[in-house]
Amino acid sequence: MKKKLIAVLLSSAMIVMATACGHTASGSTETASSSAPAAAAASASAAAGSDTTAGAASSGAKTYHIGIIQQLEHPALDKATEGFEAALNDKFKGTGSSVEFDLENAQGEQSNCTMIANNFVSAKDDLIMANATSALIAAAQATGDIPIVGTSITDYVTAGVIDSNDKPGRNVTGASDLAPVDQQIALLQKVVPDAKQVAILYCSAEPNSLFQAQLAEKYLDQAGIKWKEYTAADSNEVQAIVTKAIADCNCVYIPTDNTMANNMEIVKNVTVPAKIPVICGEENMCKTGGLATLSISYYDMGYAAGEMAYDILVNGKNPGDMPIQYVSDNITPEYNPDIAKAIGWDMSVLSDLTALDTSSK
């Protein structure tokens, strides 16, 4: 590209020099027969040397570069990324401009999130999309200048990356995966009418899980149902903590927690033999090992985040002035028919719920 630019500048200089040399004192223009072919050739060379980027620049078109940090591979997070990319591709269609994505998966490691975020900053990406809390925190720590759009984040204030959900005040905004916890607890009461003590399971390393747990505790208190918290520091502790929980409680509630989501097979292997129902905060968790859920659409959430990214890149919006977006559509109570059968659950309490297609988990 640099060579092409130099060629263009040299060619332009040759044309100017040839023209200047052809002027007489009276201002009339004379064209030497030897100069005309040279100037024409130089002009043709410059035109041939210009690339599509130069043409795009003259028409205002641009290719935007977006780095995506996904905390780990999980169906819900995958759907959020899919929705994000789809929104931007839809928005740029027919505009002449385009977008390129650099998707990096951190495999659930905070150190990987940090490394990926720093790489995106070094590459001077136009925008960073952070999918899940650890990814968002890493991105926010890596840069205060490049716009960051988050997704699959329950509460941005709790994550410590913005000042308020209504006016973030920094270079961060995005869409939240906060499902209506009050309605989830109401679902728990409907599906498990004899719930005596509820085990609230989550990873202590995820601040947004604590946020949801506290909401669940509030609504369980209002319902007059006892509860007890059980936390795992990481995946290695999940089996032990679930085993302890079902010894004390006759129902389990798990919010949208990435560590627990990635270990729902372990949760199932402990709770199903004990005939303990699990109410999950997200659909794909329920597909793997839960009895019932009230979940948002992660694709829709990602799509909303993609639309926000477009407004920042193309329309010049400031992330600090853009309120956090929430998904209010497609929130459906669902149940896992395989788990219901395995634990011998009363199907009458599930009659108003939609059966999940567990073949696609």
N, C-alpha and C positions, 0 to 999 in steps of 0.2 A: 504493500500500500504506500510506504514511504517513497519507494522508487517511482511509483506511478505519479505521486504528487510532485516530485522533483521534475519528472518529465513534463508535466503540465505547466509548471512554473517556467522552466527553460523555454518551452515552446512559446509561451505567452511573451516572454522577454524577447525572443527572436522576432516575433511579429511586430512588437513595439519598436524595436531597433530598426527593422527594415522599413517601417512606415516613416519613422523620424528621418532616416537618411534620405528618403524620397522627397521630402519637402524642400521647395525653393525658397528664397528670401521673400518672395511675394506671397507665400502661403499656398500657392497652387501645389498640387500633388503630382509627383512623377513616380512611376513605378518602373524600376529597372527590370528588364526582361529576365534577368537571372534571379532576381529576388522573389518574384511572384510564385514560381513553382516551389521554391524553398519554403515560403510562408505557408502556401497551401498544404505542402507535405507536412510541415510542423503542426498545422492546425488539425490535419487528419490524424496525425500520430497522437495528439493530445486527446482527441475524441475517442480514438480506439483504446487509448490507455486508461480512460476513465472507467471505473467499475460500477456495479449496480448500487453500491453504497452512495457514491457521488450523485447518481441519478435520484436515489431515494431522498438524499439530503435536499436536493433542489425542489422536490415536491412536498417536503415536510414529513415524509415517511421515516420510520425509525424501527430498529429492532431492539426491544427491551430485554434485559437479562435478569432473570429472577432465580435466586438460590432458594431451594426448599430444604429445610431440615425437618425430617420426620423422626420422631423420637424412637420408634420401633415399628416393626411390621405387625400390623393387627388389622383385621377387616374394617373396623370403624375408622381408624386413622387413614387407611388406604382409601376409603370412600371420601374422606374429607379432602385429601390431596386430589383425587379424581375430580371432585366438584370444583375445586379451586382452579385447576387447569382448564376445565371445560368452560367456566365462566369467562376466563380471559381469552380463550380461543374464540368463543362466541362474540365477545366484545370487539376483538380486532378483525374479525372476518369482514372483508370488503373495504377496509380502511386504508390499505396500502402498507400499514405498519404491521409488525408481528412481535411475537414474544418467544423467547427461548427459556426453557426450564432446566435447571441443574438440580436434580433430585438426589439427595444424600440421606441414607438411613443410618441413624446412630446406634442401632441395635440395642437400645435401652441403656446405653452408657453415657453418663453425664460428661465424661472426658471427651467422648466422641462428638457430642453436641458442641462443646467448646471449640474443638479443633475445626469442625465443619464451619461454624459461625465465623471464626477468624479467617478461614480460607475465603469465604464469600466476601468478607470485608476487604481482604487483600486484592481480590479480583475486581473490586469496585462495582459489584452488582448494583443494578438500579433499585432493587427491592429484595427483601428477605421475607419469605413465608416460614413461620415457625409452627410446626404441627405438634402440639402437646406442650405441657408446662415446662419440662426441663429444656426442651428446644428453645422455647421463648425466652427463658431466663438467660440461657447462654447467648442468644442473639442480642438481647438487650445489654448484656455486659460487654459484648464485643464492639458495639457501635452506638453512638448517640446521634449519628447523622443520617445513615442510610435508613429509609422508611422500613418498618417491620410490621407485617400483618400476621396476627396469630389466628389459629383455629384449634379446636379441641381443647380449649382452655375454659375451665369452669368460672373462675373469678380472677380477673386481671389485677385487681387491687391486692388481693390476697397473695398473688404471685410476686408482688412488689415491683411491677414494671410500669405502672401508670399511677397517676394521682387520683383519678376518679373514673368510674365507668361512663359517666355522662360527658366528661371532657378530659381525655387522657393526659393532655398537657406535655407529652413527650413525643418521641418518634415512633411510638407503638400504638396500634389499634387492632381491631379484629372482630371475630365472631365467637360467641360463647357456646359451649355445649351443655350449659346448665339446663337440665330437665326440671320440671316442676316437682321438687322434692315433697311438697305437701301432698300432691296427687299420688306420688309413689307410695307414701305411707298410707294413704287412703286405700290404694290398691292392695297393699300388704294386709290391711284389716279385712278387706273383702275376701282375699284368697286364703288367708290364714286366720279365720275368725277366732280361733282359740289360742292365738299368740299370747304367751305369758311373759316371756323375756326374749328380746331380740338381740342377737349378736350383730354388732356393727363392725364389719371387717374393712380395713383399708391399709395402705402402705404409709407408714409414718414419714417417709421421705417426700411425700407428695402433698404440698400445702393445700391444694385445691380439694383433695380428698377429705382433709380435716374440715374444710369449709362446709362440704356437703354433709359430713357426719354430724356436725353441730346443728345443721338445719334439721336433719332427721331426728336427732335427739329432742329438739324443740317440739316437733310435731308428735313424736311418740309420747312425750310428757303430756301434751294436750289431750291425747287419746287415752291417757291413763295406762299405758303399756310400759313395763319395765324394759330397760336396755342396758347393755354393757359393751364397752369398746374392746376390740382386739386388733392390735396393729402388728404388722410385719415390717421389719426394716428393709427387707429385700426379698427376692424370690426364694432364697434358701430357707426362709422362715415360714413360708405360706402353709405347708402341710401341718407343721406343729401347731400353728396358731388356730387353724381351722379345726383341728382335732380337739383342742382345748375349748374352743367356742361351742361346739355341739354337745360337749359334756355338760355345759351350764345352761344352754338356751334351746328353745324348740323352734326357732326361726332365725334365718340369717338375712341381713341386708348388706349389700355391697354397692357403694356409689360408683360413679364413672372413674375408676382408678386403673391406671395403666398397668401397674404391677399385677394387680388381681386379674385384670382382663387377660393378661398374658399367661396366667396360671389357672384359668377356670377348669381345665381338665383335672388338675389336682384337687380343686374345690369339689368338683363332681365326684371324684373317687372317694372322698371322705364323707360327703353329705348324703349321697344317694343310698349307700348301704345302711345308713342310720335313719333313713326316711325323713330327713330334715329339709324343709322347703327353703329355697334361696330366692330372694327378690333382688333383681339386678337393676343397675342404673342405665344399662345400655343393651341394645338388641343383640349384638353379637356375643356378648357375655352370656346372655340368656340362652342363645342357641347352643353354646358349648356345655353349660352346666347349671343353668338357672331354671326355676319353675315359671317365673313371670317377670315382666318388665314394663316400664312406661318410658319409652326412649324417643329422642328426637331423631331426625334424619341427618346423619353426618354428611351425606352428599349435599343436602340443601345448605347446611352450615358452611361447608367448604365453598360452595357456589357463592354464598353471600360474601365470604371473605375475598373471593376472586373479584367480585364487583367493586369491593372497596379498594382493592389493589389497583384496578383500572382507573378509578377516580383519582387516586394519588399520582399515578404515572402520567396519565393523559390530561386530566382536568386540573392538575395542580393542587389538589386538596391537601391540607396539612393533617397528618395522622393525629396530632395533638388536639385537633378540633373535631375529630370524628368519633361519635359515641360508639361504645361497644354494641354490636348487633346480637340479637337473640332470635332463635328459630321458634316460631309459634305454630307452624303448620306441620301436618303429618305426624303428630304425637299420638300414638295409638297404643292402648293396652294390649299386650300380647302374652302368650304362654307357650311353653315348650311341651308338645304332646308326648315326646319320648320320656322326658323327665317325669311328667305327670303319671305316666303309666308305670315307670320304674319305681316310684315311691308310693304308688297306690293312692293317688290323691283323688279327692271327691271332685268329679268333673262338673258337678252342678255349680260350684263356685267359680268355675272357669268359663261358663257358658256365654258370657258377654264379651269375652276376650277373643282376639284373633289368634288362630294357631300359626305358629312360626313354621316356615319351611326349613327344617333342620338338615335337609340334604345339601344346602348351599353354604353351610358353615365353614 
